[in-house]
Amino acid sequence: MYDDEDLEEIRDAGQQWDAETLEPTLERRGERQDRFATVSNHEVDRLYTPDDVGDLDYLEDLGFPGEEPYTRGPYPTMYRGRTWTMRQFAGFGTAEETNERFHYLIDEGQTGLSVAFDMPSLMGLDSDDPMSEGEIGKEGVAVDTLRDMEILFDGIDLAEISTSFTINPSAPVIYAMYVALADQRGVSREQLRGTLQNDMFKEFIAQKEWVIPPEPSLDLVTDVLEFSTAETPKFHPISVSGYHIREAGSTAVQELAFTLADGFGYVEDAVDRGLDVDEFAPRLSFFFNCHNSFFEEIAKFRAARRIYARVMDDWYDAEADESKRLKFHTQTAGQSLTAQQPLNNVARVTIQALAGVLGGTQSLHTNSFDEALALPSEKAVRVALRTQQIIAEESGAADIVDPMGGSFAVETLTNEIEERTMRYIEEIREMGDGSVRDGILNGIGDGYFHREIQDASYEYQERVERGEEVVVGVNKYTLEEDTSPDTLKIDETTAERQLGRLANVKAERDDAAVAEALDAVREASERGENTIPSLVDAVKAYATMGEIMSVFEERYGAYSESLGLA
Ligand SMILES: C[C@H](C(=O)O)C(=O)SCCNC(=O)CCNC(=O)[C@H](O)C(C)(C)COP(=O)(O)OP(=O)(O)OC[C@H]1O[C@@H](n2cnc3c(N)ncnc32)[C@H](O)[C@@H]1OP(=O)(O)O
């Protein structure tokens, strides 16, 4: 961005500043620390100047927003056109309670919905499964059959609001229920807007929720992708997620590298199935964490868009602009919340959310201050939503597109993150002999991802214990007094009510139709056909989540992790 002569002049002036201004200051008063680093332990310099970004080519590396390589944002007007979607992740108890919370959030100004499911639903189990005992409706809403979805979305216009479903091994069943619900309500499938997490690579890498082994799990992911591209073109069939990789203790670069690699793995799998990259890629979506290191996080989001545009173009021959335009959801870092002095979390969340916005997120969840203690109370979730509204409507952060663009520091960090991320992605590709998908499958099999993340996490914990990472209220500025807020209590009758509803559905439905529908799922799977049409029929017959998932488990067996130790 500067010519050689300008850079030479700046470099000379910099050396002079070093000798005449900086050195005497350092002699009089040193700095607070010998070394300054981000929360990912990436060392940062004291000062960045044009010399650090001397190689940056404005048009090639940054460009204009809404144009390749999208470093400055996916849309030309960004939040001046439309602010990001405010999408609080919510779910607890039965469908009634969660539906009530959804209406509350919409009334308070939330602009998208996001469903949190309970552990049995996430694992494809019914509430009446013995393994579900004690877990029904505890960490999210319980969904056993289409009946629960009917109640969950009562009074909500499916054509109007977009909904995100955070669910993975059993994602195809929930997706089938959503499609069935739209059919039932006469909402055209083309109008359905939303996102299914459906990211099994990330499960095997970090979150560790699975039912069947990686390869058939991947087949189901791609079944949803294929069906959704044809039938629900406004829906995002996969939310390729780095959030949980980061929560498991990865660095920012690992989060970005493993997530983007996962995305490329899905692209390769779909292309292998014969799908056209420009048909399905526009609806791929991403999901990142936003941690405490403000500038590193902004740089991470900008680097994500640039890498994605370049790789989709170079490796996968994507041609449509939308296939190269990375869009993402952000959630503030749950792992950074503290149970001690929980109101301090409001400040952390504000900083993280602001970084997400300055990084150009499309959708945002701000954590509630009480989330280190319990599911969010109504009061805490309102503060979290108000935090987004204050950023959007009071701070001015939404009024300038990519306001951090051109910052010497942020551009340097963006370059560094891009370079280090690409090194990882290339390594994964080599692990698969040129295939990112195979590299991921091999890496899952031999525990590569687990080791990489564990090492980073261990190192971080050591830094916290040595006091090199300050956690306010935990290893500095601690208090003896009890600062616990009132937290949400889950109604003790939840399990009973959910079990009652499931028993009623089972008593009322046509058992022969259910058996026939489950056979059709089995046959579609055995014939290697896309399983989603049969899943939609099965959920319409009120087959349960557990009954459907058992078909796949019987066919493929349950997976257990070896971490390469076998
Ligand atoms: C931790 C927790 C757990 O596991 O426990 C979790 O995982 S929670 C995980 C929770 N996950 C999530 O909540 C995932 C959320 N994901 C999403 O919402 C999506 O996948 C997303 C990231 C692509 C965002 O989609 P969105 O619909 O909210 O937002 P979009 O940016 O696509 O905007 C909606 C429409 O407005 C248009 N639009 C937006 N802004 C502009 C603008 N400035 N100019 C022109 N058009 C614009 C878009 O093109 C789009 O239209 P059109 O659609 O027509 O193109």
The ligand as an SDF file (V2000), in Angstrom:
LIG
                    3D

 55 57  0  0  0  0  0  0  0  0999 V2000
  -22.4640  -23.3230   21.9060 C   0  0  0  0  0  0  0  0  0  0  0  0
  -23.7440  -23.9830   21.5410 C   0  0  0  0  0  0  0  0  0  0  0  0
  -23.6890  -25.4500   22.0080 C   0  0  0  0  0  0  0  0  0  0  0  0
  -23.2970  -26.3540   21.2580 O   0  0  0  0  0  0  0  0  0  0  0  0
  -24.0170  -25.6850   23.1610 O   0  0  0  0  0  0  0  0  0  0  0  0
  -24.0020  -23.8210   20.0700 C   0  0  0  0  0  0  0  0  0  0  0  0
  -23.4760  -24.5410   19.2530 O   0  0  0  0  0  0  0  0  0  0  0  0
  -25.0000  -22.5360   19.6470 S   0  0  0  0  0  0  0  0  0  0  0  0
  -24.9590  -22.4640   17.9310 C   0  0  0  0  0  0  0  0  0  0  0  0
  -25.9410  -21.5340   17.4480 C   0  0  0  0  0  0  0  0  0  0  0  0
  -25.7790  -21.3780   16.0100 N   0  0  0  0  0  0  0  0  0  0  0  0
  -26.3410  -20.4330   15.3170 C   0  0  0  0  0  0  0  0  0  0  0  0
  -27.1190  -19.6440   15.8610 O   0  0  0  0  0  0  0  0  0  0  0  0
  -26.0630  -20.3660   13.8510 C   0  0  0  0  0  0  0  0  0  0  0  0
  -26.6820  -19.1910   13.2260 C   0  0  0  0  0  0  0  0  0  0  0  0
  -26.3840  -19.1270   11.8150 N   0  0  0  0  0  0  0  0  0  0  0  0
  -27.0060  -18.3400   10.9970 C   0  0  0  0  0  0  0  0  0  0  0  0
  -27.8490  -17.5630   11.3910 O   0  0  0  0  0  0  0  0  0  0  0  0
  -26.7020  -18.4030    9.5280 C   0  0  0  0  0  0  0  0  0  0  0  0
  -26.1590  -19.6500    9.2090 O   0  0  0  0  0  0  0  0  0  0  0  0
  -25.8150  -17.2450    9.0570 C   0  0  0  0  0  0  0  0  0  0  0  0
  -24.5310  -17.1800    9.8440 C   0  0  0  0  0  0  0  0  0  0  0  0
  -25.5080  -17.4030    7.5790 C   0  0  0  0  0  0  0  0  0  0  0  0
  -26.5840  -15.9450    9.2670 C   0  0  0  0  0  0  0  0  0  0  0  0
  -27.8060  -15.9930    8.6010 O   0  0  0  0  0  0  0  0  0  0  0  0
  -28.8700  -14.8520    8.8170 P   0  0  0  0  0  0  0  0  0  0  0  0
  -30.0720  -15.2090    8.0440 O   0  0  0  0  0  0  0  0  0  0  0  0
  -29.0510  -14.6110   10.2580 O   0  0  0  0  0  0  0  0  0  0  0  0
  -28.1470  -13.5710    8.2740 O   0  0  0  0  0  0  0  0  0  0  0  0
  -27.7080  -13.1760    6.7780 P   0  0  0  0  0  0  0  0  0  0  0  0
  -26.4730  -12.3850    6.8380 O   0  0  0  0  0  0  0  0  0  0  0  0
  -27.7070  -14.3630    5.8880 O   0  0  0  0  0  0  0  0  0  0  0  0
  -28.8560  -12.1540    6.4140 O   0  0  0  0  0  0  0  0  0  0  0  0
  -30.1940  -12.5050    6.1490 C   0  0  0  0  0  0  0  0  0  0  0  0
  -30.5890  -11.9810    4.7550 C   0  0  0  0  0  0  0  0  0  0  0  0
  -30.3480  -10.5900    4.6790 O   0  0  0  0  0  0  0  0  0  0  0  0
  -29.4370  -10.3080    3.6170 C   0  0  0  0  0  0  0  0  0  0  0  0
  -28.5430   -9.2110    4.0630 N   0  0  0  0  0  0  0  0  0  0  0  0
  -28.0250   -9.0640    5.2710 C   0  0  0  0  0  0  0  0  0  0  0  0
  -27.2960   -7.9400    5.3360 N   0  0  0  0  0  0  0  0  0  0  0  0
  -27.3310   -7.3880    4.1230 C   0  0  0  0  0  0  0  0  0  0  0  0
  -26.7880   -6.2160    3.5590 C   0  0  0  0  0  0  0  0  0  0  0  0
  -26.0770   -5.3600    4.2350 N   0  0  0  0  0  0  0  0  0  0  0  0
  -27.0410   -5.9840    2.2760 N   0  0  0  0  0  0  0  0  0  0  0  0
  -27.7920   -6.8390    1.5490 C   0  0  0  0  0  0  0  0  0  0  0  0
  -28.3550   -7.9520    2.0430 N   0  0  0  0  0  0  0  0  0  0  0  0
  -28.1310   -8.2270    3.3180 C   0  0  0  0  0  0  0  0  0  0  0  0
  -28.6900  -11.6010    3.3800 C   0  0  0  0  0  0  0  0  0  0  0  0
  -28.2040  -11.6980    2.0670 O   0  0  0  0  0  0  0  0  0  0  0  0
  -29.7460  -12.6390    3.6680 C   0  0  0  0  0  0  0  0  0  0  0  0
  -30.5860  -12.8400    2.5560 O   0  0  0  0  0  0  0  0  0  0  0  0
  -30.6950  -14.2660    1.8270 P   0  0  0  0  0  0  0  0  0  0  0  0
  -30.8840  -15.2740    2.9120 O   0  0  0  0  0  0  0  0  0  0  0  0
  -31.8560  -14.1080    0.9420 O   0  0  0  0  0  0  0  0  0  0  0  0
  -29.3870  -14.4730    1.1450 O   0  0  0  0  0  0  0  0  0  0  0  0
  1  2  1  0
  2  3  1  0
  2  6  1  0
  3  4  2  0
  3  5  1  0
  6  7  2  0
  6  8  1  0
  8  9  1  0
  9 10  1  0
 10 11  1  0
 11 12  1  0
 12 13  2  0
 12 14  1  0
 14 15  1  0
 15 16  1  0
 16 17  1  0
 17 18  2  0
 17 19  1  0
 19 20  1  0
 19 21  1  0
 21 22  1  0
 21 23  1  0
 21 24  1  0
 24 25  1  0
 25 26  1  0
 26 27  2  0
 26 28  1  0
 26 29  1  0
 29 30  1  0
 30 31  2  0
 30 32  1  0
 30 33  1  0
 33 34  1  0
 34 35  1  0
 35 36  1  0
 35 50  1  0
 36 37  1  0
 37 38  1  0
 37 48  1  0
 38 39  1  0
 38 47  1  0
 39 40  2  0
 40 41  1  0
 41 42  1  0
 41 47  2  0
 42 43  1  0
 42 44  2  0
 44 45  1  0
 45 46  2  0
 46 47  1  0
 48 49  1  0
 48 50  1  0
 50 51  1  0
 51 52  1  0
 52 53  2  0
 52 54  1  0
 52 55  1  0
M  END
$$$$
